[in-house]
Amino acid sequence: MARYFFNVHDGISIPDTLGSEHPDLQSARTEAVETIAERLRGALLTKGDVSAWLMNVTDERGFTVIVLSFTAAVQIVDHVNVAGQVPGAL
């Protein structure tokens, strides 16, 4: 099994100093996607800034083997005026 490190950059760089062992790169990819999805969900629910997130996964030699980048904007719109829409009409 190989050890992979899941380094998060979400405004603050958080290096993974422990890593985790995986049988293959696909297994590491699955963990990366699940981890970033969980962190994003938490940030969105607490109105955190998710404007530019990045996770890079490195192998034991320090080589980047996976990059997950995410850019999102959450905006609450009180009033939307769509062309041709009559205000108050559904």
N, CA, C and O atoms as a CHARMM CRD file, in Angstrom:
* protein
*
  360
    1    1 MET  N      0.85000  -1.17700   0.00000 PROA 1      0.00000
    2    1 MET  CA     0.00000   0.00000   0.00000 PROA 1      0.00000
    3    1 MET  C      0.89400   1.23800   0.00000 PROA 1      0.00000
    4    1 MET  O      1.96600   1.26100   0.60500 PROA 1      0.00000
    5    2 ALA  N      0.42400   2.24500  -0.68600 PROA 2      0.00000
    6    2 ALA  CA     1.16800   3.49800  -0.78800 PROA 2      0.00000
    7    2 ALA  C      0.53100   4.54200   0.12800 PROA 2      0.00000
    8    2 ALA  O     -0.67200   4.51000   0.38800 PROA 2      0.00000
    9    3 ARG  N      1.35400   5.45900   0.60600 PROA 3      0.00000
   10    3 ARG  CA     0.86200   6.54000   1.46400 PROA 3      0.00000
   11    3 ARG  C      0.68400   7.79500   0.61700 PROA 3      0.00000
   12    3 ARG  O      1.56000   8.17200  -0.16200 PROA 3      0.00000
   13    4 TYR  N     -0.47800   8.43500   0.78900 PROA 4      0.00000
   14    4 TYR  CA    -0.80400   9.67000   0.08000 PROA 4      0.00000
   15    4 TYR  C     -1.10500  10.75800   1.09900 PROA 4      0.00000
   16    4 TYR  O     -1.60300  10.48600   2.19100 PROA 4      0.00000
   17    5 PHE  N     -0.79400  11.99400   0.72700 PROA 5      0.00000
   18    5 PHE  CA    -0.98100  13.14700   1.60200 PROA 5      0.00000
   19    5 PHE  C     -1.97100  14.10300   0.94900 PROA 5      0.00000
   20    5 PHE  O     -1.83400  14.44200  -0.22600 PROA 5      0.00000
   21    6 PHE  N     -2.97100  14.53800   1.71900 PROA 6      0.00000
   22    6 PHE  CA    -4.09000  15.32700   1.21200 PROA 6      0.00000
   23    6 PHE  C     -3.95500  16.75200   1.74900 PROA 6      0.00000
   24    6 PHE  O     -4.41300  17.05400   2.85100 PROA 6      0.00000
   25    7 ASN  N     -3.33300  17.61000   0.97400 PROA 7      0.00000
   26    7 ASN  CA    -3.02700  18.97400   1.38500 PROA 7      0.00000
   27    7 ASN  C     -4.12100  19.92100   0.91300 PROA 7      0.00000
   28    7 ASN  O     -4.44200  19.97300  -0.27400 PROA 7      0.00000
   29    8 VAL  N     -4.69000  20.66900   1.85400 PROA 8      0.00000
   30    8 VAL  CA    -5.81300  21.56000   1.56500 PROA 8      0.00000
   31    8 VAL  C     -5.33000  23.00400   1.54500 PROA 8      0.00000
   32    8 VAL  O     -4.53300  23.42300   2.38500 PROA 8      0.00000
   33    9 HSD  N     -5.82600  23.74900   0.57500 PROA 9      0.00000
   34    9 HSD  CA    -5.54400  25.18500   0.47200 PROA 9      0.00000
   35    9 HSD  C     -6.90200  25.87700   0.32700 PROA 9      0.00000
   36    9 HSD  O     -7.51000  25.85400  -0.74400 PROA 9      0.00000
   37   10 ASP  N     -7.36600  26.48800   1.41000 PROA 10     0.00000
   38   10 ASP  CA    -8.67700  27.14800   1.40100 PROA 10     0.00000
   39   10 ASP  C     -8.57600  28.55000   1.98900 PROA 10     0.00000
   40   10 ASP  O     -9.39500  28.96000   2.81200 PROA 10     0.00000
   41   11 GLY  N     -7.57100  29.25800   1.55600 PROA 11     0.00000
   42   11 GLY  CA    -7.26300  30.55800   2.13400 PROA 11     0.00000
   43   11 GLY  C     -6.10100  30.41400   3.10700 PROA 11     0.00000
   44   11 GLY  O     -5.31900  31.34400   3.30500 PROA 11     0.00000
   45   12 ILE  N     -6.00200  29.25100   3.70000 PROA 12     0.00000
   46   12 ILE  CA    -4.90000  28.88000   4.58200 PROA 12     0.00000
   47   12 ILE  C     -4.40600  27.52700   4.09500 PROA 12     0.00000
   48   12 ILE  O     -5.20900  26.63200   3.83000 PROA 12     0.00000
   49   13 SER  N     -3.11000  27.37100   3.97700 PROA 13     0.00000
   50   13 SER  CA    -2.56300  26.07700   3.56500 PROA 13     0.00000
   51   13 SER  C     -2.51200  25.14200   4.76300 PROA 13     0.00000
   52   13 SER  O     -1.95800  25.47600   5.81000 PROA 13     0.00000
   53   14 ILE  N     -3.10000  23.96600   4.59100 PROA 14     0.00000
   54   14 ILE  CA    -3.11700  22.97200   5.65600 PROA 14     0.00000
   55   14 ILE  C     -2.44100  21.70600   5.11700 PROA 14     0.00000
   56   14 ILE  O     -3.08100  20.88400   4.46100 PROA 14     0.00000
   57   15 PRO  N     -1.14500  21.56000   5.39900 PROA 15     0.00000
   58   15 PRO  CA    -0.46100  20.36800   4.90200 PROA 15     0.00000
   59   15 PRO  C     -0.85800  19.13300   5.70600 PROA 15     0.00000
   60   15 PRO  O     -1.05100  19.20000   6.92000 PROA 15     0.00000
   61   16 ASP  N     -0.97400  18.03100   5.02200 PROA 16     0.00000
   62   16 ASP  CA    -1.26000  16.74900   5.65600 PROA 16     0.00000
   63   16 ASP  C      0.07900  16.11700   6.00000 PROA 16     0.00000
   64   16 ASP  O      0.79700  15.66100   5.11000 PROA 16     0.00000
   65   17 THR  N      0.41800  16.08600   7.27000 PROA 17     0.00000
   66   17 THR  CA     1.71700  15.55700   7.68200 PROA 17     0.00000
   67   17 THR  C      1.68500  14.05800   7.97300 PROA 17     0.00000
   68   17 THR  O      2.73300  13.41800   8.06100 PROA 17     0.00000
   69   18 LEU  N      0.48400  13.49900   8.12200 PROA 18     0.00000
   70   18 LEU  CA     0.36900  12.07000   8.42300 PROA 18     0.00000
   71   18 LEU  C      0.09600  11.22500   7.19000 PROA 18     0.00000
   72   18 LEU  O      0.66900  10.14900   7.02300 PROA 18     0.00000
   73   19 GLY  N     -0.78400  11.71800   6.32700 PROA 19     0.00000
   74   19 GLY  CA    -1.17500  10.95300   5.15300 PROA 19     0.00000
   75   19 GLY  C     -2.00000   9.73300   5.53000 PROA 19     0.00000
   76   19 GLY  O     -2.29700   9.50000   6.70100 PROA 19     0.00000
   77   20 SER  N     -2.36000   8.96800   4.52500 PROA 20     0.00000
   78   20 SER  CA    -3.07900   7.71800   4.76600 PROA 20     0.00000
   79   20 SER  C     -2.72100   6.73500   3.66200 PROA 20     0.00000
   80   20 SER  O     -2.39100   7.11800   2.54000 PROA 20     0.00000
   81   21 GLU  N     -2.79600   5.46800   4.01200 PROA 21     0.00000
   82   21 GLU  CA    -2.42100   4.42500   3.06300 PROA 21     0.00000
   83   21 GLU  C     -3.60600   4.00700   2.21200 PROA 21     0.00000
   84   21 GLU  O     -4.73600   3.90200   2.68800 PROA 21     0.00000
   85   22 HSD  N     -3.31500   3.77000   0.93600 PROA 22     0.00000
   86   22 HSD  CA    -4.34600   3.35200  -0.01700 PROA 22     0.00000
   87   22 HSD  C     -3.76600   2.28600  -0.93600 PROA 22     0.00000
   88   22 HSD  O     -2.57800   2.30500  -1.25500 PROA 22     0.00000
   89   23 PRO  N     -4.61900   1.35600  -1.35700 PROA 23     0.00000
   90   23 PRO  CA    -4.13300   0.28800  -2.23400 PROA 23     0.00000
   91   23 PRO  C     -3.77700   0.77000  -3.63900 PROA 23     0.00000
   92   23 PRO  O     -2.95600   0.16300  -4.32700 PROA 23     0.00000
   93   24 ASP  N     -4.41600   1.88500  -4.06000 PROA 24     0.00000
   94   24 ASP  CA    -4.14900   2.39600  -5.40200 PROA 24     0.00000
   95   24 ASP  C     -4.55800   3.86000  -5.48900 PROA 24     0.00000
   96   24 ASP  O     -5.14800   4.41300  -4.56100 PROA 24     0.00000
   97   25 LEU  N     -4.23400   4.47100  -6.61300 PROA 25     0.00000
   98   25 LEU  CA    -4.51500   5.89200  -6.82200 PROA 25     0.00000
   99   25 LEU  C     -6.01400   6.17300  -6.85300 PROA 25     0.00000
  100   25 LEU  O     -6.44600   7.23000  -6.39300 PROA 25     0.00000
  101   26 GLN  N     -6.80900   5.25900  -7.37900 PROA 26     0.00000
  102   26 GLN  CA    -8.26400   5.44100  -7.42300 PROA 26     0.00000
  103   26 GLN  C     -8.83900   5.54200  -6.00900 PROA 26     0.00000
  104   26 GLN  O     -9.74200   6.34200  -5.76400 PROA 26     0.00000
  105   27 SER  N     -8.33000   4.75000  -5.09400 PROA 27     0.00000
  106   27 SER  CA    -8.77600   4.80600  -3.70200 PROA 27     0.00000
  107   27 SER  C     -8.41200   6.15500  -3.07500 PROA 27     0.00000
  108   27 SER  O     -9.20500   6.72600  -2.32700 PROA 27     0.00000
  109   28 ALA  N     -7.22200   6.66000  -3.37600 PROA 28     0.00000
  110   28 ALA  CA    -6.80800   7.97500  -2.88100 PROA 28     0.00000
  111   28 ALA  C     -7.69100   9.06700  -3.47100 PROA 28     0.00000
  112   28 ALA  O     -8.04800  10.02000  -2.77900 PROA 28     0.00000
  113   29 ARG  N     -8.04300   8.93300  -4.74500 PROA 29     0.00000
  114   29 ARG  CA    -8.92700   9.90500  -5.39900 PROA 29     0.00000
  115   29 ARG  C    -10.28400   9.93100  -4.71400 PROA 29     0.00000
  116   29 ARG  O    -10.84100  11.00200  -4.47700 PROA 29     0.00000
  117   30 THR  N    -10.81400   8.76600  -4.39700 PROA 30     0.00000
  118   30 THR  CA   -12.10700   8.69100  -3.71400 PROA 30     0.00000
  119   30 THR  C    -12.04900   9.41000  -2.37600 PROA 30     0.00000
  120   30 THR  O    -12.96100  10.16500  -2.04100 PROA 30     0.00000
  121   31 GLU  N    -10.98100   9.18400  -1.60200 PROA 31     0.00000
  122   31 GLU  CA   -10.84300   9.87200  -0.32000 PROA 31     0.00000
  123   31 GLU  C    -10.74100  11.38000  -0.52300 PROA 31     0.00000
  124   31 GLU  O    -11.33100  12.14500   0.23900 PROA 31     0.00000
  125   32 ALA  N    -10.00500  11.81300  -1.53300 PROA 32     0.00000
  126   32 ALA  CA    -9.85400  13.24500  -1.80000 PROA 32     0.00000
  127   32 ALA  C    -11.20300  13.88700  -2.10200 PROA 32     0.00000
  128   32 ALA  O    -11.52100  14.94400  -1.55800 PROA 32     0.00000
  129   33 VAL  N    -11.99000  13.26500  -2.95400 PROA 33     0.00000
  130   33 VAL  CA   -13.30200  13.80900  -3.32100 PROA 33     0.00000
  131   33 VAL  C    -14.22800  13.83900  -2.10900 PROA 33     0.00000
  132   33 VAL  O    -14.91400  14.83600  -1.88500 PROA 33     0.00000
  133   34 GLU  N    -14.25800  12.76900  -1.33000 PROA 34     0.00000
  134   34 GLU  CA   -15.12300  12.72300  -0.14700 PROA 34     0.00000
  135   34 GLU  C    -14.70000  13.75800   0.88700 PROA 34     0.00000
  136   34 GLU  O    -15.54800  14.40500   1.50200 PROA 34     0.00000
  137   35 THR  N    -13.40000  13.91600   1.08300 PROA 35     0.00000
  138   35 THR  CA   -12.89700  14.88100   2.06600 PROA 35     0.00000
  139   35 THR  C    -13.22600  16.30700   1.66400 PROA 35     0.00000
  140   35 THR  O    -13.71800  17.08100   2.48500 PROA 35     0.00000
  141   36 ILE  N    -12.96200  16.66800   0.41100 PROA 36     0.00000
  142   36 ILE  CA   -13.22600  18.04500  -0.01800 PROA 36     0.00000
  143   36 ILE  C    -14.71900  18.32500  -0.02700 PROA 36     0.00000
  144   36 ILE  O    -15.13500  19.44000   0.28800 PROA 36     0.00000
  145   37 ALA  N    -15.53600  17.33400  -0.38300 PROA 37     0.00000
  146   37 ALA  CA   -16.99100  17.52100  -0.38000 PROA 37     0.00000
  147   37 ALA  C    -17.49500  17.78100   1.03600 PROA 37     0.00000
  148   37 ALA  O    -18.35600  18.63800   1.24200 PROA 37     0.00000
  149   38 GLU  N    -16.96800  17.05200   2.00100 PROA 38     0.00000
  150   38 GLU  CA   -17.36800  17.24000   3.39700 PROA 38     0.00000
  151   38 GLU  C    -16.96600  18.62200   3.90000 PROA 38     0.00000
  152   38 GLU  O    -17.75200  19.29800   4.56400 PROA 38     0.00000
  153   39 ARG  N    -15.74700  19.03800   3.58500 PROA 39     0.00000
  154   39 ARG  CA   -15.27300  20.36400   4.01600 PROA 39     0.00000
  155   39 ARG  C    -16.07000  21.48400   3.34900 PROA 39     0.00000
  156   39 ARG  O    -16.41400  22.47400   3.99600 PROA 39     0.00000
  157   40 LEU  N    -16.36400  21.32800   2.05700 PROA 40     0.00000
  158   40 LEU  CA   -17.15200  22.33300   1.34400 PROA 40     0.00000
  159   40 LEU  C    -18.55600  22.43400   1.91400 PROA 40     0.00000
  160   40 LEU  O    -19.07700  23.53400   2.09900 PROA 40     0.00000
  161   41 ARG  N    -19.16500  21.30200   2.19200 PROA 41     0.00000
  162   41 ARG  CA   -20.51300  21.30100   2.76300 PROA 41     0.00000
  163   41 ARG  C    -20.52600  22.06500   4.08100 PROA 41     0.00000
  164   41 ARG  O    -21.40200  22.89700   4.31400 PROA 41     0.00000
  165   42 GLY  N    -19.56000  21.78200   4.93600 PROA 42     0.00000
  166   42 GLY  CA   -19.47700  22.48000   6.21400 PROA 42     0.00000
  167   42 GLY  C    -19.28900  23.97200   6.04200 PROA 42     0.00000
  168   42 GLY  O    -19.92400  24.76200   6.74100 PROA 42     0.00000
  169   43 ALA  N    -18.43000  24.36600   5.12600 PROA 43     0.00000
  170   43 ALA  CA   -18.17700  25.79100   4.89400 PROA 43     0.00000
  171   43 ALA  C    -19.40700  26.48300   4.32900 PROA 43     0.00000
  172   43 ALA  O    -19.72700  27.60100   4.73300 PROA 43     0.00000
  173   44 LEU  N    -20.09700  25.83300   3.40200 PROA 44     0.00000
  174   44 LEU  CA   -21.29700  26.44100   2.82000 PROA 44     0.00000
  175   44 LEU  C    -22.40200  26.59500   3.85400 PROA 44     0.00000
  176   44 LEU  O    -23.11100  27.60100   3.86000 PROA 44     0.00000
  177   45 LEU  N    -22.55500  25.60800   4.72700 PROA 45     0.00000
  178   45 LEU  CA   -23.59900  25.68600   5.75200 PROA 45     0.00000
  179   45 LEU  C    -23.31100  26.76800   6.78300 PROA 45     0.00000
  180   45 LEU  O    -24.24000  27.32300   7.37000 PROA 45     0.00000
  181   46 THR  N    -22.04800  27.07400   7.01000 PROA 46     0.00000
  182   46 THR  CA   -21.68500  28.11700   7.96900 PROA 46     0.00000
  183   46 THR  C    -21.34900  29.43000   7.28200 PROA 46     0.00000
  184   46 THR  O    -20.77000  30.33100   7.89000 PROA 46     0.00000
  185   47 LYS  N    -21.71600  29.53100   6.01300 PROA 47     0.00000
  186   47 LYS  CA   -21.49600  30.74200   5.21400 PROA 47     0.00000
  187   47 LYS  C    -20.01800  31.09100   5.08200 PROA 47     0.00000
  188   47 LYS  O    -19.65400  32.26400   4.99900 PROA 47     0.00000
  189   48 GLY  N    -19.18200  30.07900   5.06300 PROA 48     0.00000
  190   48 GLY  CA   -17.75300  30.29200   4.87900 PROA 48     0.00000
  191   48 GLY  C    -17.43000  30.64400   3.43500 PROA 48     0.00000
  192   48 GLY  O    -18.24700  30.44900   2.53400 PROA 48     0.00000
  193   49 ASP  N    -16.25400  31.15400   3.23400 PROA 49     0.00000
  194   49 ASP  CA   -15.80700  31.53300   1.89600 PROA 49     0.00000
  195   49 ASP  C    -15.28300  30.29800   1.16900 PROA 49     0.00000
  196   49 ASP  O    -14.32200  29.66900   1.61200 PROA 49     0.00000
  197   50 VAL  N    -15.90400  29.96700   0.08000 PROA 50     0.00000
  198   50 VAL  CA   -15.45000  28.83400  -0.73400 PROA 50     0.00000
  199   50 VAL  C    -15.09400  29.31300  -2.14100 PROA 50     0.00000
  200   50 VAL  O    -15.23700  28.57500  -3.11600 PROA 50     0.00000
  201   51 SER  N    -14.63200  30.55100  -2.22800 PROA 51     0.00000
  202   51 SER  CA   -14.39200  31.14200  -3.53900 PROA 51     0.00000
  203   51 SER  C    -13.23100  30.49400  -4.29000 PROA 51     0.00000
  204   51 SER  O    -13.20600  30.53200  -5.52000 PROA 51     0.00000
  205   52 ALA  N    -12.30100  29.91900  -3.60400 PROA 52     0.00000
  206   52 ALA  CA   -11.18600  29.26700  -4.30500 PROA 52     0.00000
  207   52 ALA  C    -10.52600  28.24000  -3.38900 PROA 52     0.00000
  208   52 ALA  O     -9.66200  28.57200  -2.57800 PROA 52     0.00000
  209   53 TRP  N    -10.93900  27.02300  -3.53200 PROA 53     0.00000
  210   53 TRP  CA   -10.38200  25.93500  -2.73100 PROA 53     0.00000
  211   53 TRP  C     -9.56100  25.02200  -3.61900 PROA 53     0.00000
  212   53 TRP  O     -9.84000  24.86800  -4.80800 PROA 53     0.00000
  213   54 LEU  N     -8.54700  24.42100  -3.02400 PROA 54     0.00000
  214   54 LEU  CA    -7.69500  23.50500  -3.75700 PROA 54     0.00000
  215   54 LEU  C     -7.23200  22.39800  -2.82100 PROA 54     0.00000
  216   54 LEU  O     -6.90500  22.65100  -1.66200 PROA 54     0.00000
  217   55 MET  N     -7.20800  21.19100  -3.32200 PROA 55     0.00000
  218   55 MET  CA    -6.57500  20.08900  -2.60400 PROA 55     0.00000
  219   55 MET  C     -5.60300  19.44100  -3.57100 PROA 55     0.00000
  220   55 MET  O     -5.96300  19.07400  -4.68900 PROA 55     0.00000
  221   56 ASN  N     -4.36500  19.30700  -3.12000 PROA 56     0.00000
  222   56 ASN  CA    -3.43900  18.53400  -3.93500 PROA 56     0.00000
  223   56 ASN  C     -2.99700  17.32100  -3.12600 PROA 56     0.00000
  224   56 ASN  O     -2.66700  17.40900  -1.94300 PROA 56     0.00000
  225   57 VAL  N     -3.00500  16.20300  -3.80700 PROA 57     0.00000
  226   57 VAL  CA    -2.62900  14.94100  -3.18400 PROA 57     0.00000
  227   57 VAL  C     -1.23500  14.59800  -3.67900 PROA 57     0.00000
  228   57 VAL  O     -0.97000  14.58200  -4.88100 PROA 57     0.00000
  229   58 THR  N     -0.35300  14.32400  -2.73300 PROA 58     0.00000
  230   58 THR  CA     1.01500  13.96700  -3.09300 PROA 58     0.00000
  231   58 THR  C      1.30900  12.53800  -2.65300 PROA 58     0.00000
  232   58 THR  O      0.69500  12.01100  -1.72500 PROA 58     0.00000
  233   59 ASP  N      2.25700  11.93300  -3.33900 PROA 59     0.00000
  234   59 ASP  CA     2.66700  10.58500  -2.95100 PROA 59     0.00000
  235   59 ASP  C      3.81500  10.67900  -1.94700 PROA 59     0.00000
  236   59 ASP  O      4.18600  11.77300  -1.52200 PROA 59     0.00000
  237   60 GLU  N      4.36500   9.54500  -1.57800 PROA 60     0.00000
  238   60 GLU  CA     5.43400   9.50200  -0.57000 PROA 60     0.00000
  239   60 GLU  C      6.70000  10.22700  -1.01100 PROA 60     0.00000
  240   60 GLU  O      7.50600  10.63200  -0.17300 PROA 60     0.00000
  241   61 ARG  N      6.88200  10.39500  -2.31200 PROA 61     0.00000
  242   61 ARG  CA     8.05700  11.10900  -2.81900 PROA 61     0.00000
  243   61 ARG  C      7.83400  12.61200  -2.88200 PROA 61     0.00000
  244   61 ARG  O      8.76000  13.37200  -3.16900 PROA 61     0.00000
  245   62 GLY  N      6.58800  13.04600  -2.60900 PROA 62     0.00000
  246   62 GLY  CA     6.27000  14.46800  -2.66200 PROA 62     0.00000
  247   62 GLY  C      5.75300  14.93500  -4.00000 PROA 62     0.00000
  248   62 GLY  O      5.53500  16.13000  -4.19900 PROA 62     0.00000
  249   63 PHE  N      5.55100  14.00500  -4.92900 PROA 63     0.00000
  250   63 PHE  CA     5.03100  14.35600  -6.25000 PROA 63     0.00000
  251   63 PHE  C      3.51600  14.49800  -6.20300 PROA 63     0.00000
  252   63 PHE  O      2.82200  13.66300  -5.62200 PROA 63     0.00000
  253   64 THR  N      3.01000  15.55800  -6.81800 PROA 64     0.00000
  254   64 THR  CA     1.56300  15.75000  -6.90600 PROA 64     0.00000
  255   64 THR  C      0.99400  14.72800  -7.87900 PROA 64     0.00000
  256   64 THR  O      1.44400  14.61400  -9.01900 PROA 64     0.00000
  257   65 VAL  N     -0.02300  13.97400  -7.39900 PROA 65     0.00000
  258   65 VAL  CA    -0.64000  12.94300  -8.23700 PROA 65     0.00000
  259   65 VAL  C     -2.11000  13.24000  -8.52700 PROA 65     0.00000
  260   65 VAL  O     -2.68100  12.69700  -9.47300 PROA 65     0.00000
  261   66 ILE  N     -2.72000  14.10000  -7.71400 PROA 66     0.00000
  262   66 ILE  CA    -4.12100  14.49300  -7.91100 PROA 66     0.00000
  263   66 ILE  C     -4.25200  15.95500  -7.51400 PROA 66     0.00000
  264   66 ILE  O     -3.68200  16.38400  -6.51100 PROA 66     0.00000
  265   67 VAL  N     -5.00000  16.71800  -8.29900 PROA 67     0.00000
  266   67 VAL  CA    -5.34600  18.09200  -7.93600 PROA 67     0.00000
  267   67 VAL  C     -6.85600  18.23600  -8.06100 PROA 67     0.00000
  268   67 VAL  O     -7.43600  17.94600  -9.10800 PROA 67     0.00000
  269   68 LEU  N     -7.48100  18.68400  -6.98800 PROA 68     0.00000
  270   68 LEU  CA    -8.90700  19.00300  -6.99500 PROA 68     0.00000
  271   68 LEU  C     -9.02700  20.49400  -6.75000 PROA 68     0.00000
  272   68 LEU  O     -8.58100  20.99200  -5.71600 PROA 68     0.00000
  273   69 SER  N     -9.62200  21.20700  -7.68200 PROA 69     0.00000
  274   69 SER  CA    -9.83200  22.63700  -7.46100 PROA 69     0.00000
  275   69 SER  C    -11.32600  22.91100  -7.51100 PROA 69     0.00000
  276   69 SER  O    -12.07100  22.26100  -8.24400 PROA 69     0.00000
  277   70 PHE  N    -11.73900  23.87000  -6.73100 PROA 70     0.00000
  278   70 PHE  CA   -13.15200  24.17900  -6.62800 PROA 70     0.00000
  279   70 PHE  C    -13.30000  25.67700  -6.49400 PROA 70     0.00000
  280   70 PHE  O    -12.65700  26.29900  -5.64900 PROA 70     0.00000
  281   71 THR  N    -14.14000  26.25300  -7.32100 PROA 71     0.00000
  282   71 THR  CA   -14.46700  27.67000  -7.23300 PROA 71     0.00000
  283   71 THR  C    -15.97500  27.78500  -7.19500 PROA 71     0.00000
  284   71 THR  O    -16.67100  27.22800  -8.04400 PROA 71     0.00000
  285   72 ALA  N    -16.47600  28.50200  -6.21900 PROA 72     0.00000
  286   72 ALA  CA   -17.92700  28.64400  -6.09300 PROA 72     0.00000
  287   72 ALA  C    -18.25800  30.01200  -5.53300 PROA 72     0.00000
  288   72 ALA  O    -17.47600  30.62600  -4.80800 PROA 72     0.00000
  289   73 ALA  N    -19.41500  30.45300  -5.88800 PROA 73     0.00000
  290   73 ALA  CA   -19.94800  31.68200  -5.32800 PROA 73     0.00000
  291   73 ALA  C    -21.38100  31.39800  -4.92100 PROA 73     0.00000
  292   73 ALA  O    -22.17200  30.87100  -5.70300 PROA 73     0.00000
  293   74 VAL  N    -21.69700  31.74700  -3.71200 PROA 74     0.00000
  294   74 VAL  CA   -23.05600  31.58500  -3.22000 PROA 74     0.00000
  295   74 VAL  C    -23.59400  32.98200  -2.98000 PROA 74     0.00000
  296   74 VAL  O    -23.01300  33.76900  -2.23300 PROA 74     0.00000
  297   75 GLN  N    -24.69500  33.27400  -3.61500 PROA 75     0.00000
  298   75 GLN  CA   -25.28000  34.59900  -3.49300 PROA 75     0.00000
  299   75 GLN  C    -26.76400  34.44200  -3.22600 PROA 75     0.00000
  300   75 GLN  O    -27.45800  33.70900  -3.93000 PROA 75     0.00000
  301   76 ILE  N    -27.24200  35.13000  -2.21200 PROA 76     0.00000
  302   76 ILE  CA   -28.67100  35.13400  -1.92500 PROA 76     0.00000
  303   76 ILE  C    -29.26700  36.32300  -2.65600 PROA 76     0.00000
  304   76 ILE  O    -28.84100  37.46300  -2.46800 PROA 76     0.00000
  305   77 VAL  N    -30.24300  36.04800  -3.47800 PROA 77     0.00000
  306   77 VAL  CA   -30.86000  37.08600  -4.29200 PROA 77     0.00000
  307   77 VAL  C    -32.25200  37.35300  -3.74300 PROA 77     0.00000
  308   77 VAL  O    -33.09400  36.45700  -3.69300 PROA 77     0.00000
  309   78 ASP  N    -32.48600  38.59300  -3.33200 PROA 78     0.00000
  310   78 ASP  CA   -33.79500  38.96800  -2.80600 PROA 78     0.00000
  311   78 ASP  C    -34.79600  39.20900  -3.92300 PROA 78     0.00000
  312   78 ASP  O    -35.99300  38.98200  -3.74700 PROA 78     0.00000
  313   79 HSD  N    -34.31100  39.66800  -5.07100 PROA 79     0.00000
  314   79 HSD  CA   -35.22000  40.01000  -6.15700 PROA 79     0.00000
  315   79 HSD  C    -34.53500  39.71000  -7.47400 PROA 79     0.00000
  316   79 HSD  O    -33.42700  40.18000  -7.73100 PROA 79     0.00000
  317   80 VAL  N    -35.18100  38.94600  -8.28500 PROA 80     0.00000
  318   80 VAL  CA   -34.64700  38.62900  -9.60200 PROA 80     0.00000
  319   80 VAL  C    -35.60600  39.17100 -10.63700 PROA 80     0.00000
  320   80 VAL  O    -36.80200  38.88500 -10.58100 PROA 80     0.00000
  321   81 ASN  N    -35.10500  39.94400 -11.57600 PROA 81     0.00000
  322   81 ASN  CA   -35.93300  40.46700 -12.64500 PROA 81     0.00000
  323   81 ASN  C    -35.47800  39.82700 -13.94100 PROA 81     0.00000
  324   81 ASN  O    -34.51000  40.26400 -14.56400 PROA 81     0.00000
  325   82 VAL  N    -36.18500  38.79500 -14.33300 PROA 82     0.00000
  326   82 VAL  CA   -35.87000  38.09600 -15.56800 PROA 82     0.00000
  327   82 VAL  C    -36.57900  38.82200 -16.70000 PROA 82     0.00000
  328   82 VAL  O    -37.73500  39.22100 -16.55500 PROA 82     0.00000
  329   83 ALA  N    -35.90100  38.99600 -17.81700 PROA 83     0.00000
  330   83 ALA  CA   -36.49000  39.70500 -18.95400 PROA 83     0.00000
  331   83 ALA  C    -37.85600  39.13000 -19.29200 PROA 83     0.00000
  332   83 ALA  O    -38.00000  37.92600 -19.50200 PROA 83     0.00000
  333   84 GLY  N    -38.84300  39.98800 -19.34200 PROA 84     0.00000
  334   84 GLY  CA   -40.19600  39.57400 -19.70000 PROA 84     0.00000
  335   84 GLY  C    -41.02500  39.08200 -18.53100 PROA 84     0.00000
  336   84 GLY  O    -42.21000  38.78900 -18.69300 PROA 84     0.00000
  337   85 GLN  N    -40.41900  38.98400 -17.35100 PROA 85     0.00000
  338   85 GLN  CA   -41.15900  38.49500 -16.18600 PROA 85     0.00000
  339   85 GLN  C    -41.89700  39.65700 -15.53100 PROA 85     0.00000
  340   85 GLN  O    -41.32900  40.73100 -15.33200 PROA 85     0.00000
  341   86 VAL  N    -43.14100  39.43800 -15.20500 PROA 86     0.00000
  342   86 VAL  CA   -43.93600  40.45400 -14.52600 PROA 86     0.00000
  343   86 VAL  C    -43.70800  40.30200 -13.02900 PROA 86     0.00000
  344   86 VAL  O    -43.92600  39.22200 -12.47900 PROA 86     0.00000
  345   87 PRO  N    -43.26600  41.38600 -12.34800 PROA 87     0.00000
  346   87 PRO  CA   -43.03600  41.29700 -10.91000 PROA 87     0.00000
  347   87 PRO  C    -44.28100  40.77700 -10.18600 PROA 87     0.00000
  348   87 PRO  O    -45.40000  41.22000 -10.44500 PROA 87     0.00000
  349   88 GLY  N    -44.06100  39.83500  -9.28000 PROA 88     0.00000
  350   88 GLY  CA   -45.16200  39.27400  -8.49500 PROA 88     0.00000
  351   88 GLY  C    -45.86300  38.11200  -9.16700 PROA 88     0.00000
  352   88 GLY  O    -46.62500  37.39500  -8.51700 PROA 88     0.00000
  353   89 ALA  N    -45.62500  37.90800 -10.45600 PROA 89     0.00000
  354   89 ALA  CA   -46.27600  36.80000 -11.16900 PROA 89     0.00000
  355   89 ALA  C    -45.39100  35.56900 -11.11000 PROA 89     0.00000
  356   89 ALA  O    -44.16500  35.68000 -11.09900 PROA 89     0.00000
  357   90 LEU  N    -45.99300  34.42800 -11.07200 PROA 90     0.00000
  358   90 LEU  CA   -45.21900  33.18400 -11.06900 PROA 90     0.00000
  359   90 LEU  C    -45.14700  32.60500 -12.42700 PROA 90     0.00000
  360   90 LEU  O    -44.53500  31.55500 -12.61900 PROA 90     0.00000
